[in-house]
Amino acid sequence: MGSTIVVGSTDTVIPMLAGVGVWLSVFLTTPVPFDFRGDIDRMPTLKSLPVVPWRLALGQLLAPTLVLSLLQWVIVAGCAVLAPEQWLILIAIALYVPVYCFLLIAIENLLFLLSPVRIMAATPGDFQALGRNVLLAVGKIAGLMVTLSVAAGVGAIAYFLSAENTMIALAAAWPVVALCGAALVPLVALAFQWFDVGRDTPA
């Protein structure tokens, strides 16, 4: 009976910690502005670089993705210590980490380039900047929910077609998340090209 309790608890803890990791990363994007958000004052330099826009956009997205992924993998490693018998599902979660983080960072940068605002307001009480930050956060969560809902739908179809095999469902949903993140790269590059240094740089 004791072993049954342990298995039941780990079956509950793993999804709970995975959910915490997913939503925690949404709020961790602000402390890691190693992308266009942090380079807002270097936009003239970035625009003058002889680099194809999509490659520049990809490079901007990879750095914060790596940082967020490392933080998420620490959580996964903690889960592995608590529930080593769940190693297979933890490996699947670890594989989801980089594509999920890339998707999140891509959405964040796309919205930022379309409506640039400094992460920290230049002056205290700048309610306009605060309001735009709130709108960006709402847009980020909305974009994330739409993408994850599509991936979950594909995973659900695979789950029922495979006689309720969780690993097949996860394997089917993974490319959806990855492709959605990849599809955002040219959009981020286009938003970067549209960015007008004189007009769009926030005060």
Secondary structure, DSSP 8 states (H G I E B T S, - for coil): -HHHHHHHHHHHHHHHHHHHHHHHHHHHSTT---STTTTGGGHHHHHHSSS-HHHHHHHHHHHHHHHHHHHHHHHHHHHHHH-GGGHHHHHHHHHHHHHHHHHHHHHHHHHHHHS---SS-SSTT-HHHHHHHHHHHHHHHHHHHHHHHHHHHHHHHHHHHTTS-HHHHHHHHHHHHHHHHHHHHHHHHHHHHH--HHHHS--
